[in-house]
Amino acid sequence: MRNLILLGTLAVVLAACGVDGEPTPPEPQPEPGITITGTAQIGMANSN
């Protein structure tokens, strides 16, 4: 009985291989780090 259970488990695992098609590589990830964008100004503003 134990051999039958092991054989059934093996059959299920092997049947599940490749079910979703050919493997595809993952999407390229951006380089890790911090990116800061924008502008900065120093001074006084005239609000007429």
Contacts in CASP RR format, 6 or more apart in sequence:
PFRMAT RR
TARGET T0000
AUTHOR 0000-0000-0000
METHOD contacts of the structure
MODEL  1
MRNLILLGTLAVVLAACGVDGEPTPPEPQPEPGITITGTAQIGMANSN
END
